[in-house]
């Protein structure tokens, strides 16, 4: 919740108040809807699953903790900011939609799940009815993690308002602090992976953060 609040404040300065409200609402609605469909039907994320409410506190809607859509908001927002830094792309787009940028952001989000999902399953935050081959996670789950940000970004592009802030006027550290957090998040998540014997997700986390750090340094 603290992270989501900080990203909201950043979004007010980065996109404007109306745009960050639109983005947050779209993200919460889309992710909650897809989570409900995915958990009940098995579509979207590769199989049916149930959240363990004892390990995911807070209000629950249709079996989905409200903190889950909020987490989606934070992850997608950080990845957008990182993608904008690397590619010098203005998002939301001023003109035609850039599908290459949207796919890049979706890949960033999906790769992070190779670290987060095995850890969450091992911590019993949710349970798959049919365990998958990747530490209990169905491999089609990662297709869902590609799909979700693509839908969110396309819808937001069509609903967003023209930017009325000058992004270049902000200090670099403030402008891209969500990108910095996104860079270190995989390696932070790798520590509990190693503690729980999840060696492959742990190494993936280290590799991702290293690659993102090198890309960021070379770009800066």
Secondary structure as GFF3:
##gff-version 3
##sequence-region A 1 220
A	DSSP	alpha_helix	2	14	.	.	.	ID=ss1
A	DSSP	alpha_helix	17	41	.	.	.	ID=ss2
A	DSSP	beta_strand	49	51	.	.	.	ID=ss3
A	DSSP	beta_strand	60	61	.	.	.	ID=ss4
A	DSSP	beta_strand	64	65	.	.	.	ID=ss5
A	DSSP	alpha_helix	66	87	.	.	.	ID=ss6
A	DSSP	alpha_helix	99	122	.	.	.	ID=ss7
A	DSSP	beta_strand	126	128	.	.	.	ID=ss8
A	DSSP	alpha_helix	141	159	.	.	.	ID=ss9
A	DSSP	three_ten_helix	167	169	.	.	.	ID=ss10
A	DSSP	alpha_helix	172	175	.	.	.	ID=ss11
A	DSSP	alpha_helix	177	195	.	.	.	ID=ss12
A	DSSP	alpha_helix	199	219	.	.	.	ID=ss13
###
